[in-house]
Amino acid sequence: MTIEIEHVNCDALIDAASSDTVIIPNPSKVKIIQDKYAQKVAMAAEGVPLGSFQLVRTGADIVEASKVWGWPVVLKARRGAYDGKGNAVIRSEAETDEAIASLGGLVDESRSSLGDDEQFRLYAEQWVPYVRELAIMAVNNANSITTGASSGAGSSAEGTTGHSGSPSSSSSSSSGCISTYPVVVSQHQDSVLREAHVGSPVLSARTTERAQALARQVSEWLGEGVVGVEMFELADGRVLYNECAPRPHNTGHYTIEACGVSQFEQLARVLTRMPAGSTSLRPGVGGAIMFNVLGGMTDQWLLEGAASADAAGLAGALRGLEAEEAGRIIAGGSSGGSTVVKSKPFDGSLRAHWYGKTSLRQGRKMAHVTVTGATFLACLAGAKRAGVPCEGADPGLIGTPGTALPPLADAGTSTSTSIPAVPGSVEHSALTALQGVEPPVVAIIMGSDSDLPHMEPAARLL
């Protein structure tokens, strides 16, 4: 037995597990994850790097914490929060009471009989001055019948590396084989995931290694199953834990098209005691962008791009409808039918997944689109051609937030390739020695892929 989401009756699952029902993930660990304060306590005990936090029993606790941490302070509900709901940023002592009230108050009377600390509804976290948010999906198939064997669509991951040099990894531990997918750079809009970037050249090898190590720690603590781990990258190169979800996660949807085996199949493999499949990017895939289609989006990219054949074709792929009607549904003007249409190919590198939800709310996840390409910059170009507004791309790559993408030539006439410095090389050592400075991106634009071998030595020298 498994779960779709962590907000379930864990006590009932724990009882079922005691009668020899196999439940993945471990319901006792899921119960800890349900309480974000308990989750942070557990991660701290495991030695996972994370920011400071404390339980809030009175408003004065927040003020006292600010004297050590400084303002702002993040106030969070311990239970039931997701997609930014249940959080409040407090910028001064004057905002404390309002923030507490907005999250339902300090005490949860329904839990008053469970112990002194259980009744307190909120906890506080030190504000983490991150430069970007990261996420990784990890797989723990501890009890696979043939852990490490090759099977089916993807062989087991043994430190494999994708086309782009964005590595996945695996390790053996007391909990069995743990495999991690590539690191995702996540972009949010109003605390809801808008874009997930894979293979972005803004990530250094050092950051990637630290993020993967952190994800493996969390996966080993959780045990069998699939887990999405969200993190913060700081300017000084540190990677800190944010939170986790013990299931397939929105930041891992790109794995359907981009990786050897998707996060969803990995869960099925764990449940059926099969070895983990490949977590690497597929051959020829060096990057991916997953874009959430959110209810009430101001850009309405399907509707506005209907004049182009590309966008009209995408709209039709989503719903089998005329572009104008598909755009109207995204805008909330009509609920339409609820028939779920399977993903269809678009221009060889774009896939759209419409969820078939019949009601629309501001910010609700209605669909997602995944663009794959030989490089991350090629993905940006493909998204631009299709009308997908990936304006949240990392400012370290294309400029300040909100600026339009730079002009990119049509894929049929040129290729854009990014070559990162090789880990362990002289140039890589020089780059990583610059604390807090991202390695520069070296891009080659050429008329043919056959030019790459001739240009590569110069690119590495640069």
Secondary structure, 3 states (H helix, E strand, C coil): CCCCCCCCCHHHHHHHHHCCCCCCCCHHHHHHHHCHHHHHHHHHHCCCCECCEEECCCHHHHHHHHHHHCCCEEEEECCCCCCCCCEEEECCHHHHHHHHHHCCCCECHHHHHHCCHHHECEEEEECCCEEEEEEEEEEECCCCCCCCCCECCECCCCCCECCCCCECEEEEECCEEEEECCCEEEEEECCEEEEEEECCCCCCHHHHHHHHHHHHHHHHHHCCEEEEEEEEEECCCCEEEEEEECCCCHHHCCHHHHECCCHHHHHHHHHCCCCCCCCCECCCCCEEEEEEEECCCCCCHHHHHHHCHHHHHHHHHHHCCCHHHHHHHHHCCCCCCCCCCCCEEECCCEEEEECCCCCCCCCCEEEEEEEEECCHHHHHHHHHHHCCCCCCCCHHHHCCCCCCCCCCCCCCCCEEEECCCCCCCHHHHHHHCCCCCCCCCCEEEECCHHHHHHHHHHHHHC
